[in-house]
Amino acid sequence: MKRSEINAIMQEADSFIRSFGFVLPPFAYWSPDEMKRRRADIDGIVNARLGWDITDYGQGKFHEYGLFLFTVRNGSQDDLKRGGGMCYAEKIMISKANQISPMHRHIVKAEDIINRGGGTLVLELFNSDGNGDVDEKTDVTVMTDGVARTQPAGAHLKLNPGESVTLMPGNWHAFWGEGQDVLIGEVSTVNDDLTDNVFREPIGRFSEIDEDVEADHLLVSDYERVLGQGLVSPAAG
């Protein structure tokens, strides 16, 4: 992706998010230079990988295969392991109409995926088989706002604004917006995008960036390169 495209997506996303009454935290609007100046005080942002995350999954077709994410808060794997403390994470995301987030599952993370507004959020769901691969035969049961819903493997679960689904580790899922762009909330156990995503097809989680212009704001994938020094994954403790 071109950095100019990423800058434009950030601006558009901020406006879309605000249209639903949600406002990103102050650090979302810091420039790269301001993050550098504040580096001694922002370990909580950098090490938890809070912030902007825009991906085309390495496909170079953002409007067809892609997702906008902003990680608002994220706990630590150490707390998760000992069963106390900050064991949760929160993201705000945008799935554009007909923009596919490809089939994947998580190893550790359980998550509530919430339609916060806009169009219909569509999820294609499968169970995992004994090897952790997609099970194309067994029915899938998920909780939707506390109500169990069972459907055939590969069927489409449609969530209208206000509705949500709980996905457990091993639930394979792809999703996209239908009709309009969708604002999505995610509430989950500790998030680690470096190690906890398993994709059905061999694709990348993060994009290659063509630096055609200066960055308005850093992506989480920029942190180690720009801010440096021993970046620690939340899953590594």
ROSE-4610 file (N, C-alpha, C; in Angstrom, 1 decimal, always signed):
// ROSE-4610
residu = [M/M/M/K/K/K/R/R/R/S/S/S/E/E/E/I/I/I/N/N/N/A/A/A/I/I/I/M/M/M/Q/Q/Q/E/E/E/A/A/A/D/D/D/S/S/S/F/F/F/I/I/I/R/R/R/S/S/S/F/F/F/G/G/G/F/F/F/V/V/V/L/L/L/P/P/P/P/P/P/F/F/F/A/A/A/Y/Y/Y/W/W/W/S/S/S/P/P/P/D/D/D/E/E/E/M/M/M/K/K/K/R/R/R/R/R/R/R/R/R/A/A/A/D/D/D/I/I/I/D/D/D/G/G/G/I/I/I/V/V/V/N/N/N/A/A/A/R/R/R/L/L/L/G/G/G/W/W/W/D/D/D/I/I/I/T/T/T/D/D/D/Y/Y/Y/G/G/G/Q/Q/Q/G/G/G/K/K/K/F/F/F/H/H/H/E/E/E/Y/Y/Y/G/G/G/L/L/L/F/F/F/L/L/L/F/F/F/T/T/T/V/V/V/R/R/R/N/N/N/G/G/G/S/S/S/Q/Q/Q/D/D/D/D/D/D/L/L/L/K/K/K/R/R/R/G/G/G/G/G/G/G/G/G/M/M/M/C/C/C/Y/Y/Y/A/A/A/E/E/E/K/K/K/I/I/I/M/M/M/I/I/I/S/S/S/K/K/K/A/A/A/N/N/N/Q/Q/Q/I/I/I/S/S/S/P/P/P/M/M/M/H/H/H/R/R/R/H/H/H/I/I/I/V/V/V/K/K/K/A/A/A/E/E/E/D/D/D/I/I/I/I/I/I/N/N/N/R/R/R/G/G/G/G/G/G/G/G/G/T/T/T/L/L/L/V/V/V/L/L/L/E/E/E/L/L/L/F/F/F/N/N/N/S/S/S/D/D/D/G/G/G/N/N/N/G/G/G/D/D/D/V/V/V/D/D/D/E/E/E/K/K/K/T/T/T/D/D/D/V/V/V/T/T/T/V/V/V/M/M/M/T/T/T/D/D/D/G/G/G/V/V/V/A/A/A/R/R/R/T/T/T/Q/Q/Q/P/P/P/A/A/A/G/G/G/A/A/A/H/H/H/L/L/L/K/K/K/L/L/L/N/N/N/P/P/P/G/G/G/E/E/E/S/S/S/V/V/V/T/T/T/L/L/L/M/M/M/P/P/P/G/G/G/N/N/N/W/W/W/H/H/H/A/A/A/F/F/F/W/W/W/G/G/G/E/E/E/G/G/G/Q/Q/Q/D/D/D/V/V/V/L/L/L/I/I/I/G/G/G/E/E/E/V/V/V/S/S/S/T/T/T/V/V/V/N/N/N/D/D/D/D/D/D/L/L/L/T/T/T/D/D/D/N/N/N/V/V/V/F/F/F/R/R/R/E/E/E/P/P/P/I/I/I/G/G/G/R/R/R/F/F/F/S/S/S/E/E/E/I/I/I/D/D/D/E/E/E/D/D/D/V/V/V/E/E/E/A/A/A/D/D/D/H/H/H/L/L/L/L/L/L/V/V/V/S/S/S/D/D/D/Y/Y/Y/E/E/E/R/R/R/V/V/V/L/L/L/G/G/G/Q/Q/Q/G/G/G/L/L/L/V/V/V/S/S/S/P/P/P/A/A/A/A/A/A/G/G/G]
num = [1/1/1/2/2/2/3/3/3/4/4/4/5/5/5/6/6/6/7/7/7/8/8/8/9/9/9/10/10/10/11/11/11/12/12/12/13/13/13/14/14/14/15/15/15/16/16/16/17/17/17/18/18/18/19/19/19/20/20/20/21/21/21/22/22/22/23/23/23/24/24/24/25/25/25/26/26/26/27/27/27/28/28/28/29/29/29/30/30/30/31/31/31/32/32/32/33/33/33/34/34/34/35/35/35/36/36/36/37/37/37/38/38/38/39/39/39/40/40/40/41/41/41/42/42/42/43/43/43/44/44/44/45/45/45/46/46/46/47/47/47/48/48/48/49/49/49/50/50/50/51/51/51/52/52/52/53/53/53/54/54/54/55/55/55/56/56/56/57/57/57/58/58/58/59/59/59/60/60/60/61/61/61/62/62/62/63/63/63/64/64/64/65/65/65/66/66/66/67/67/67/68/68/68/69/69/69/70/70/70/71/71/71/72/72/72/73/73/73/74/74/74/75/75/75/76/76/76/77/77/77/78/78/78/79/79/79/80/80/80/81/81/81/82/82/82/83/83/83/84/84/84/85/85/85/86/86/86/87/87/87/88/88/88/89/89/89/90/90/90/91/91/91/92/92/92/93/93/93/94/94/94/95/95/95/96/96/96/97/97/97/98/98/98/99/99/99/100/100/100/101/101/101/102/102/102/103/103/103/104/104/104/105/105/105/106/106/106/107/107/107/108/108/108/109/109/109/110/110/110/111/111/111/112/112/112/113/113/113/114/114/114/115/115/115/116/116/116/117/117/117/118/118/118/119/119/119/120/120/120/121/121/121/122/122/122/123/123/123/124/124/124/125/125/125/126/126/126/127/127/127/128/128/128/129/129/129/130/130/130/131/131/131/132/132/132/133/133/133/134/134/134/135/135/135/136/136/136/137/137/137/138/138/138/139/139/139/140/140/140/141/141/141/142/142/142/143/143/143/144/144/144/145/145/145/146/146/146/147/147/147/148/148/148/149/149/149/150/150/150/151/151/151/152/152/152/153/153/153/154/154/154/155/155/155/156/156/156/157/157/157/158/158/158/159/159/159/160/160/160/161/161/161/162/162/162/163/163/163/164/164/164/165/165/165/166/166/166/167/167/167/168/168/168/169/169/169/170/170/170/171/171/171/172/172/172/173/173/173/174/174/174/175/175/175/176/176/176/177/177/177/178/178/178/179/179/179/180/180/180/181/181/181/182/182/182/183/183/183/184/184/184/185/185/185/186/186/186/187/187/187/188/188/188/189/189/189/190/190/190/191/191/191/192/192/192/193/193/193/194/194/194/195/195/195/196/196/196/197/197/197/198/198/198/199/199/199/200/200/200/201/201/201/202/202/202/203/203/203/204/204/204/205/205/205/206/206/206/207/207/207/208/208/208/209/209/209/210/210/210/211/211/211/212/212/212/213/213/213/214/214/214/215/215/215/216/216/216/217/217/217/218/218/218/219/219/219/220/220/220/221/221/221/222/222/222/223/223/223/224/224/224/225/225/225/226/226/226/227/227/227/228/228/228/229/229/229/230/230/230/231/231/231/232/232/232/233/233/233/234/234/234/235/235/235/236/236/236/237/237/237]
x = [+0.8/+0.0/+0.9/+0.4/+1.1/+0.8/+1.8/+1.6/+0.5/+0.5/-0.6/-2.0/-2.1/-3.4/-3.7/-2.7/-3.0/-3.4/-2.7/-3.1/-4.5/-4.9/-6.3/-7.3/-7.0/-7.8/-8.0/-6.9/-7.0/-8.0/-7.9/-8.7/-10.2/-10.4/-11.8/-12.3/-11.5/-11.9/-12.3/-11.5/-11.8/-13.1/-13.4/-14.7/-15.9/-15.7/-16.7/-17.0/-15.9/-16.0/-16.7/-16.4/-17.0/-18.5/-18.9/-20.3/-21.2/-20.6/-21.4/-21.2/-20.5/-20.3/-19.2/-18.3/-17.1/-15.9/-15.1/-13.9/-12.7/-11.7/-10.4/-9.7/-8.8/-8.0/-7.0/-6.6/-5.7/-4.5/-3.8/-2.6/-2.8/-4.1/-4.4/-4.0/-3.9/-3.7/-2.3/-1.4/+0.0/+0.7/+1.6/+2.4/+3.5/+4.2/+5.4/+6.4/+6.7/+7.7/+7.2/+5.9/+5.5/+5.6/+5.4/+5.6/+7.1/+7.9/+9.4/+9.7/+9.2/+9.5/+9.0/+7.8/+7.2/+7.7/+8.6/+9.0/+9.2/+9.8/+10.1/+8.9/+7.7/+6.5/+5.4/+5.7/+4.6/+4.9/+5.6/+5.8/+4.4/+3.5/+2.1/+1.4/+1.8/+1.2/+2.0/+3.3/+4.2/+4.2/+4.4/+4.6/+3.2/+2.1/+0.8/+0.3/+1.1/+0.7/-0.7/-0.9/-2.1/-2.0/-3.1/-3.1/-3.6/-3.2/-3.7/-3.1/-4.0/-3.6/-4.5/-3.8/-4.5/-3.9/-4.6/-4.0/-4.7/-4.0/-4.6/-4.2/-3.7/-3.2/-2.2/-1.4/-0.4/-0.9/-2.2/-2.8/-2.8/-2.5/-2.5/-3.9/-5.0/-6.3/-7.2/-6.8/-7.4/-9.0/-9.6/-11.0/-11.7/-10.9/-11.4/-11.1/-9.8/-9.3/-8.6/-9.2/-8.6/-9.4/-8.9/-9.6/-8.9/-9.7/-9.2/-9.4/-8.4/-8.4/-7.7/-8.2/-7.5/-7.6/-6.5/-6.5/-6.5/-7.6/-7.8/-7.1/-7.2/-6.6/-6.2/-5.2/-4.7/-3.9/-4.3/-3.7/-2.4/-2.0/-0.7/-0.9/-0.1/-0.1/+0.3/+1.1/+1.5/+0.2/-0.6/-1.8/-2.7/-2.8/-3.7/-3.3/-2.0/-1.5/-1.7/-1.7/-1.9/-3.4/-4.2/-5.6/-6.1/-5.4/-5.8/-5.2/-5.8/-5.2/-5.9/-5.1/-5.7/-5.6/-6.7/-6.7/-7.6/-7.8/-8.7/-8.1/-8.8/-8.4/-9.7/-9.5/-10.6/-10.1/-10.8/-10.5/-11.8/-11.6/-12.7/-12.2/-13.1/-12.7/-13.7/-13.3/-14.3/-14.1/-15.2/-15.3/-16.1/-15.5/-16.2/-17.1/-18.1/-19.1/-18.3/-18.5/-17.9/-16.4/-15.8/-14.4/-14.2/-13.5/-13.3/-12.1/-12.4/-11.3/-11.2/-10.1/-10.1/-10.2/-10.5/-10.8/-9.6/-9.8/-8.8/-9.4/-8.5/-8.9/-7.8/-8.1/-7.2/-6.8/-5.6/-5.2/-5.6/-5.5/-5.8/-7.0/-7.1/-8.1/-9.5/-10.4/-11.8/-12.3/-13.3/-13.7/-15.2/-15.7/-17.0/-16.8/-17.5/-17.5/-18.9/-18.9/-20.1/-20.4/-21.6/-21.9/-22.3/-21.5/-21.7/-22.5/-22.7/-23.5/-23.1/-24.0/-23.8/-24.6/-23.9/-24.6/-24.7/-24.9/-25.0/-23.6/-23.2/-21.9/-22.2/-21.5/-21.7/-20.5/-20.7/-19.6/-19.8/-18.8/-18.8/-18.1/-18.7/-18.2/-17.9/-16.9/-16.6/-16.0/-16.1/-15.4/-14.0/-13.1/-11.8/-12.0/-11.2/-11.2/-10.1/-9.8/-8.8/-7.4/-7.1/-5.8/-5.8/-6.9/-7.0/-7.3/-7.6/-8.0/-9.5/-9.9/-11.3/-12.1/-13.2/-14.1/-15.3/-15.4/-16.4/-17.7/-17.8/-18.9/-19.8/-19.2/-20.0/-20.6/-21.8/-22.6/-21.8/-22.0/-21.3/-22.3/-22.0/-22.8/-22.0/-22.6/-22.0/-23.0/-22.6/-23.5/-23.6/-24.9/-25.2/-26.0/-25.3/-25.9/-26.6/-25.8/-26.3/-27.2/-27.5/-28.4/-27.6/-27.7/-27.0/-27.7/-26.8/-27.3/-26.5/-27.2/-26.5/-26.8/-25.8/-26.0/-25.0/-25.3/-24.3/-23.0/-22.0/-20.6/-20.6/-20.0/-19.9/-21.0/-22.1/-23.2/-22.9/-23.7/-23.4/-24.3/-23.6/-24.3/-24.3/-25.5/-25.7/-26.1/-25.3/-25.5/-25.9/-27.1/-27.5/-26.9/-26.9/-26.4/-27.0/-26.1/-26.5/-26.3/-26.2/-26.0/-24.5/-24.3/-22.9/-22.8/-21.6/-21.4/-20.1/-20.1/-18.9/-18.2/-16.9/-16.1/-15.1/-15.0/-14.0/-12.8/-11.6/-10.4/-10.8/-10.4/-10.7/-11.9/-12.7/-13.8/-13.2/-13.2/-12.8/-13.8/-13.4/-14.3/-13.7/-14.5/-14.2/-15.4/-15.2/-16.3/-16.2/-17.3/-17.4/-18.6/-18.7/-19.8/-20.8/-22.1/-23.1/-24.0/-24.2/-25.1/-24.4/-23.7/-22.9/-21.6/-20.7/-19.6/-20.1/-19.4/-19.8/-18.8/-19.2/-18.4/-18.4/-17.3/-17.3/-16.5/-17.1/-16.4/-15.8/-14.7/-14.2/-13.7/-14.3/-13.9/-13.4/-12.1/-11.5/-10.6/-10.1/-8.9/-7.7/-6.6/-5.4/-5.1/-4.8/-4.6/-3.2/-2.8/-1.4/-1.5/-1.4/-1.5/-0.2/+0.8/+2.1/+2.1/+1.4/+1.4/+0.1/-1.0/-2.3/-3.2/-2.8/-3.7/-3.2/-4.2/-3.9/-4.8/-4.2/-5.0/-5.2/-6.3/-6.5/-5.6/-5.5/-4.6/-3.3/-2.1/-0.9/-0.8/-1.3/-1.3/-0.7/-0.3/+0.3/-0.7/-0.4/-1.3/-1.1/+0.2/+0.5/+0.9/+0.8/+1.0/+2.5/+2.9/+4.2/+3.9/+4.7/+4.3/+5.3/+4.7/+5.5/+5.5/+6.6/+6.7/+6.7/+5.6/+5.6/+5.4/+4.9/+4.8/+5.1/+5.2/+5.4/+4.1/+4.3/+3.2/+2.5/+1.2/+0.5/+0.6/+0.4/+0.4/+1.0/+1.7/+2.3/+1.3/+1.5/+0.8/+1.5/+0.8/+1.5/+2.7/+2.6/+3.6/+4.8/+4.7/+5.8/+6.6/+6.1/+6.6/+8.1/+8.3/+9.7/+10.7/+10.4/+11.3/+11.5/+10.5/+10.6/+10.9/+10.4/+10.5/+11.6/+11.9/+13.0/+12.9/+14.1/+14.5/+13.5/+13.9/+13.4/+11.9/+11.1/+9.7/+9.3/+8.4/+8.0/+6.5/+6.3/+4.9/+4.2/+2.8/+2.1/+2.0/+2.1/+2.1/+3.4/+4.5/+5.8/+6.0/+5.1/+5.2/+6.1]
y = [-1.2/+0.0/+1.2/+2.3/+3.6/+4.3/+5.0/+5.7/+6.8/+7.4/+8.4/+7.8/+6.5/+5.8/+5.6/+5.2/+5.0/+6.2/+7.3/+8.6/+9.0/+8.8/+9.1/+8.2/+6.9/+5.9/+6.4/+6.8/+7.2/+8.4/+9.4/+10.6/+10.2/+9.3/+8.9/+8.1/+7.2/+6.3/+7.2/+8.2/+9.0/+9.7/+10.2/+10.8/+9.8/+8.6/+7.6/+7.2/+7.0/+6.6/+7.7/+9.0/+10.1/+10.2/+9.8/+9.9/+9.0/+8.0/+7.2/+7.5/+8.7/+9.2/+8.5/+7.8/+7.2/+8.1/+8.4/+9.3/+8.5/+8.5/+7.8/+8.5/+7.8/+8.4/+9.5/+10.4/+11.5/+11.1/+9.9/+9.6/+9.2/+8.9/+8.6/+9.8/+11.0/+12.2/+12.7/+12.0/+12.5/+12.2/+13.1/+12.9/+11.9/+11.4/+10.5/+11.3/+12.6/+13.3/+13.5/+13.7/+13.8/+12.5/+11.3/+10.0/+9.8/+10.3/+10.2/+11.0/+12.2/+13.1/+12.6/+11.9/+11.3/+9.9/+9.4/+7.9/+7.4/+8.2/+7.7/+7.4/+8.0/+7.9/+7.0/+6.4/+5.7/+4.2/+3.6/+2.1/+1.4/+2.0/+1.4/+1.4/+2.3/+2.3/+1.4/+1.6/+0.9/-0.6/-1.0/-2.5/-3.2/-2.5/-3.2/-3.0/-2.3/-2.1/-1.5/-0.5/+0.3/+1.3/+1.5/+2.5/+2.0/+2.7/+2.5/+1.2/+0.5/-0.7/-0.9/-0.7/-0.8/-1.9/-2.8/-3.9/-4.3/-4.7/-5.3/-6.7/-7.3/-8.7/-9.0/-8.0/-8.3/-8.5/-8.2/-8.5/-7.3/-6.1/-5.0/-4.5/-5.0/-4.7/-4.3/-3.2/-2.9/-2.9/-2.4/-2.3/-3.6/-4.6/-6.0/-6.9/-6.8/-7.6/-6.7/-6.4/-5.4/-5.2/-4.4/-4.1/-2.9/-2.0/-0.9/-1.3/-1.1/-1.5/-0.4/-0.1/+0.7/+0.0/-0.3/-1.0/+0.1/+0.1/+1.1/+0.8/-0.5/-1.0/-2.4/-2.9/-4.3/-4.6/-5.8/-6.2/-7.0/-7.8/-8.5/-10.0/-10.7/-12.2/-12.7/-11.9/-12.3/-12.3/-11.3/-11.3/-12.4/-12.6/-13.7/-15.1/-15.3/-16.6/-16.8/-15.7/-15.9/-15.7/-15.4/-15.3/-14.1/-13.0/-11.8/-10.6/-9.4/-8.2/-7.9/-7.2/-6.8/-7.9/-8.6/-9.8/-9.6/-8.3/-8.0/-7.0/-6.8/-5.9/-5.3/-4.2/-3.6/-3.0/-3.2/-2.6/-1.9/-0.9/-0.4/-0.7/-1.2/-1.6/-1.1/-1.0/-0.7/-1.8/-2.4/-3.3/-2.7/-2.3/-1.6/-2.6/-2.1/-2.9/-3.8/-5.1/-6.1/-6.2/-5.7/-5.8/-7.0/-8.0/-9.3/-9.2/-9.6/-10.0/-11.5/-12.0/-13.4/-14.4/-15.6/-16.7/-16.9/-16.9/-17.1/-17.6/-18.0/-18.3/-17.8/-17.9/-17.5/-18.7/-18.7/-19.8/-19.6/-18.4/-18.1/-17.2/-16.2/-15.1/-15.5/-15.2/-15.2/-13.8/-13.6/-12.2/-12.1/-10.9/-10.5/-9.6/-9.8/-9.0/-8.3/-7.0/-6.2/-5.3/-5.3/-4.4/-3.1/-2.1/-0.8/+0.2/-0.1/+0.8/+0.7/+1.2/+1.1/+0.0/-0.7/-1.8/-3.1/-4.2/-5.5/-6.1/-6.7/-7.4/-8.9/-9.5/-10.8/-11.6/-12.8/-13.7/-15.0/-15.6/-17.0/-17.8/-18.8/-19.5/-21.0/-21.5/-23.0/-23.3/-24.6/-25.1/-25.5/-25.8/-26.5/-28.0/-28.7/-30.1/-30.5/-31.8/-32.3/-31.8/-31.3/-30.8/-29.3/-28.7/-27.2/-26.6/-27.4/-26.9/-26.7/-26.1/-25.8/-27.1/-27.2/-28.4/-28.0/-28.6/-28.2/-29.0/-29.9/-30.8/-30.5/-30.1/-30.0/-28.7/-28.7/-27.5/-26.6/-25.3/-24.3/-23.7/-23.7/-23.1/-21.9/-20.8/-19.6/-18.9/-18.0/-17.2/-15.9/-15.5/-14.2/-13.4/-12.4/-11.7/-12.6/-13.6/-14.6/-15.6/-15.7/-16.7/-17.6/-18.9/-19.9/-20.0/-19.9/-20.0/-21.1/-22.0/-23.1/-23.0/-23.2/-23.1/-24.1/-24.4/-25.3/-24.7/-25.6/-25.1/-24.2/-23.1/-22.2/-21.3/-21.4/-20.5/-19.1/-18.2/-16.8/-16.3/-15.8/-15.2/-13.7/-13.1/-11.7/-11.0/-9.9/-9.1/-7.7/-7.3/-5.9/-5.0/-3.7/-2.8/-3.1/-3.2/-3.6/-5.0/-5.9/-7.3/-7.7/-8.8/-9.3/-10.8/-11.3/-12.7/-13.0/-14.0/-14.4/-15.6/-15.3/-16.3/-16.9/-18.2/-18.8/-19.2/-19.4/-19.9/-21.2/-21.2/-22.3/-22.1/-21.0/-20.7/-20.0/-20.6/-20.0/-19.0/-17.8/-16.8/-15.9/-15.5/-14.4/-13.5/-12.2/-11.3/-10.1/-9.4/-8.3/-7.5/-6.2/-5.4/-5.7/-5.5/-5.7/-4.5/-3.9/-2.8/-1.5/-1.3/-0.1/-0.5/+0.4/+0.2/-0.1/-0.9/-1.3/-0.8/-0.2/+0.1/-1.1/-1.7/-2.9/-2.7/-3.2/-3.2/-4.6/-4.7/-6.0/-5.9/-6.8/-6.9/-8.3/-8.5/-9.8/-10.0/-11.3/-11.5/-10.8/-10.8/-10.1/-10.4/-9.4/-9.5/-9.5/-10.5/-10.5/-10.9/-9.8/-10.0/-10.5/-10.6/-11.2/-12.7/-13.4/-14.8/-15.5/-14.8/-15.5/-15.6/-15.2/-15.3/-16.4/-17.3/-18.4/-18.3/-18.0/-17.8/-19.1/-19.3/-20.5/-20.5/-19.3/-19.2/-18.5/-18.8/-18.2/-16.7/-15.8/-14.4/-13.7/-12.5/-11.7/-10.9/-10.8/-10.0/-8.5/-8.1/-6.7/-6.3/-5.1/-4.6/-4.2/-4.3/-3.7/-2.2/-1.3/+0.1/+0.8/+1.4/+2.3/+3.7/+4.2/+5.5/+6.6/+6.8/+7.9/+9.3/+9.4/+10.6/+10.3/+11.4/+11.3/+10.7/+10.0/+9.4/+10.5/+10.6/+11.5/+11.0/+9.6/+9.0/+7.6/+7.1/+5.8/+4.7/+3.6/+2.4/+1.6/+0.6/-0.2/-1.0/-1.3/-2.0/-1.1/+0.2/+1.1/+1.2/+0.8/+1.2/+0.7/-0.5/-1.1/-0.4/-0.1/+0.6/+2.0/+2.7/+4.2/+4.5/+3.8/+4.1/+3.2/+2.0/+1.2/+0.5/+0.1/-0.5/-1.5/-2.8/-3.9/-4.0/-3.8/-3.9/-5.3/-5.3/-6.6/-6.9/-8.1/-8.5/-8.7/-8.3/-8.7/-10.1/-11.0/-12.4/-12.9/-12.2/-12.6/-12.2/-11.4/-11.0/-9.9]
z = [+0.0/+0.0/+0.0/-0.6/-0.6/+0.7/+1.2/+2.5/+2.2/+1.1/+0.8/+0.9/+0.5/+0.6/+2.0/+2.8/+4.3/+5.0/+4.6/+5.2/+4.9/+3.7/+3.3/+4.0/+4.2/+4.9/+6.3/+7.0/+8.3/+8.5/+7.6/+7.7/+7.5/+6.5/+6.2/+7.3/+7.9/+9.0/+10.2/+10.5/+11.7/+11.6/+10.4/+10.2/+10.3/+9.8/+9.8/+11.3/+12.0/+13.4/+14.2/+14.0/+14.7/+14.4/+13.2/+12.8/+13.7/+14.4/+15.2/+16.7/+17.0/+18.3/+19.1/+18.4/+19.0/+18.6/+19.6/+19.4/+19.8/+18.9/+19.2/+20.3/+21.0/+22.1/+21.6/+22.5/+22.0/+21.3/+21.6/+21.0/+19.5/+19.1/+17.7/+16.8/+17.3/+16.5/+16.6/+17.3/+17.4/+16.1/+15.7/+14.6/+14.9/+13.9/+14.2/+15.0/+14.8/+15.5/+17.0/+17.2/+18.6/+19.3/+18.7/+19.3/+19.7/+18.8/+19.1/+20.3/+20.4/+21.5/+22.8/+22.7/+23.9/+24.2/+23.5/+23.5/+24.9/+25.8/+27.1/+28.0/+27.5/+28.3/+27.7/+26.6/+25.9/+25.7/+26.6/+26.6/+26.6/+27.3/+27.3/+26.0/+25.1/+23.8/+22.9/+22.9/+21.9/+22.2/+23.5/+23.8/+23.7/+23.9/+23.7/+22.3/+21.4/+20.0/+19.9/+20.6/+20.5/+19.3/+18.6/+17.6/+16.2/+15.2/+13.8/+13.2/+12.5/+11.9/+10.6/+9.5/+8.2/+7.3/+6.9/+6.2/+4.9/+3.9/+2.7/+2.6/+3.7/+3.8/+2.7/+2.3/+1.3/-0.1/-0.3/-1.7/-2.6/-2.1/-2.9/-3.4/-2.8/-3.2/-2.0/-1.4/-0.1/-0.1/-1.1/-1.2/-1.4/-1.8/-2.0/-0.8/-0.4/+0.7/+1.7/+2.7/+3.7/+4.9/+5.8/+7.0/+7.7/+8.2/+9.1/+10.5/+11.3/+12.8/+13.6/+14.8/+15.7/+17.1/+17.7/+19.0/+20.0/+20.8/+21.8/+23.1/+23.5/+24.7/+24.6/+25.3/+25.2/+26.5/+27.0/+28.3/+28.0/+29.0/+28.9/+29.0/+28.3/+28.4/+29.8/+30.5/+31.8/+32.7/+32.6/+33.4/+33.0/+31.7/+31.2/+31.8/+31.8/+32.3/+33.8/+34.5/+36.0/+36.4/+35.4/+35.6/+36.4/+36.3/+37.0/+36.4/+36.5/+35.9/+34.6/+33.7/+32.4/+31.4/+31.3/+30.5/+29.2/+28.9/+27.8/+26.8/+25.7/+24.6/+24.0/+23.3/+22.6/+21.3/+20.2/+18.9/+18.4/+17.5/+16.7/+15.3/+14.4/+13.1/+12.1/+10.8/+9.7/+8.6/+8.3/+7.2/+6.1/+5.0/+3.9/+3.2/+2.5/+1.8/+0.8/+0.9/+0.1/+0.2/+1.3/+1.5/+2.4/+1.9/+2.7/+3.6/+4.9/+5.8/+5.7/+5.2/+4.8/+6.0/+5.6/+6.5/+7.4/+8.8/+9.7/+11.1/+11.9/+13.3/+14.3/+15.6/+16.6/+17.4/+18.0/+18.8/+20.3/+20.8/+22.2/+22.3/+21.4/+21.6/+21.4/+22.4/+22.2/+22.0/+21.2/+20.9/+20.6/+21.1/+20.7/+19.5/+18.4/+17.2/+17.2/+17.2/+17.5/+16.3/+15.7/+14.7/+15.4/+15.3/+16.0/+15.1/+13.8/+13.0/+11.6/+10.7/+9.3/+8.6/+7.8/+7.1/+7.9/+7.2/+7.8/+7.8/+8.9/+9.0/+8.7/+7.7/+7.3/+7.7/+8.4/+8.8/+8.2/+7.6/+7.1/+8.2/+8.7/+9.9/+9.7/+10.2/+10.2/+11.6/+12.0/+13.1/+12.7/+13.6/+13.3/+13.4/+12.6/+12.7/+13.7/+13.8/+14.8/+14.6/+13.3/+13.0/+13.1/+13.4/+13.4/+12.1/+11.1/+9.8/+9.7/+8.6/+8.4/+8.3/+9.1/+9.1/+8.3/+7.1/+6.2/+6.4/+7.4/+7.6/+8.8/+9.9/+11.1/+11.3/+11.9/+12.2/+13.1/+13.0/+13.9/+14.8/+16.1/+17.1/+17.8/+17.7/+18.3/+19.2/+20.1/+20.9/+20.3/+20.0/+19.5/+20.5/+21.2/+22.3/+23.3/+23.7/+24.7/+24.3/+23.0/+22.4/+21.5/+21.8/+20.9/+19.6/+18.5/+17.2/+16.4/+15.8/+15.1/+13.6/+12.8/+11.4/+10.7/+9.4/+8.7/+8.5/+8.3/+8.1/+6.8/+6.9/+5.8/+5.5/+6.4/+6.2/+6.7/+6.2/+6.5/+7.7/+8.7/+9.9/+9.6/+9.7/+9.4/+10.7/+11.0/+12.2/+11.8/+12.3/+12.1/+13.1/+12.9/+14.0/+15.4/+16.3/+17.7/+18.0/+17.0/+17.3/+17.3/+18.0/+18.1/+18.1/+18.0/+18.0/+18.8/+19.6/+20.4/+19.6/+19.3/+18.6/+19.5/+19.6/+20.5/+19.7/+20.4/+19.7/+18.8/+17.6/+16.7/+15.8/+16.1/+15.2/+13.9/+12.8/+11.6/+11.1/+10.7/+10.3/+9.2/+8.3/+7.3/+7.4/+7.1/+7.3/+6.3/+6.1/+5.2/+5.5/+5.0/+5.1/+4.0/+4.2/+3.2/+3.2/+2.0/+1.8/+2.1/+3.2/+3.5/+4.3/+4.5/+5.4/+6.8/+7.5/+8.9/+9.9/+11.0/+12.1/+13.1/+13.4/+14.2/+15.5/+16.5/+17.8/+18.1/+18.7/+19.1/+20.6/+21.4/+22.8/+22.9/+23.4/+23.4/+24.5/+24.6/+25.5/+24.9/+25.6/+25.1/+23.7/+22.9/+21.5/+21.1/+20.2/+19.7/+18.2/+17.4/+16.0/+15.4/+16.2/+15.6/+15.6/+16.5/+16.6/+16.7/+16.9/+17.2/+16.0/+14.8/+13.7/+12.8/+12.5/+11.5/+10.3/+9.2/+8.0/+7.2/+6.5/+5.7/+4.5/+3.9/+2.7/+3.2/+2.5/+2.9/+2.5/+3.4/+3.2/+4.4/+4.2/+5.3/+6.1/+7.4/+8.3/+8.1/+7.7/+7.6/+6.2/+5.8/+4.4/+4.3/+3.0/+2.6/+2.2/+2.7/+2.6/+1.6/+0.6/-0.4/+0.2/+0.6/+1.3/+0.3/-0.3/-1.4/-0.8/+0.5/+1.2/+2.7/+3.5/+4.9/+5.6/+6.7/+7.4/+8.2/+8.2/+9.1/+10.5/+10.7/+12.0/+11.7/+12.8/+12.6/+12.7/+11.9/+12.1/+13.2/+13.8/+14.8/+14.2/+12.9/+12.3/+12.0/+12.2/+12.1/+13.4/+14.5/+15.8/+16.0/+15.7/+15.9/+15.1/+13.8/+12.9/+13.3/+13.6/+13.9/+15.3/+16.3/+17.7/+18.3/+17.7/+18.1/+19.5/+19.9/+21.2/+21.7/+21.5/+22.2/+22.4/+21.3/+21.3/+21.8/+22.7/+23.3/+22.9/+22.3/+22.0/+23.3/+23.4/+24.6/+24.8/+23.8/+24.0/+24.6/+24.5/+25.0/+26.4/+27.0/+28.4/+28.7]
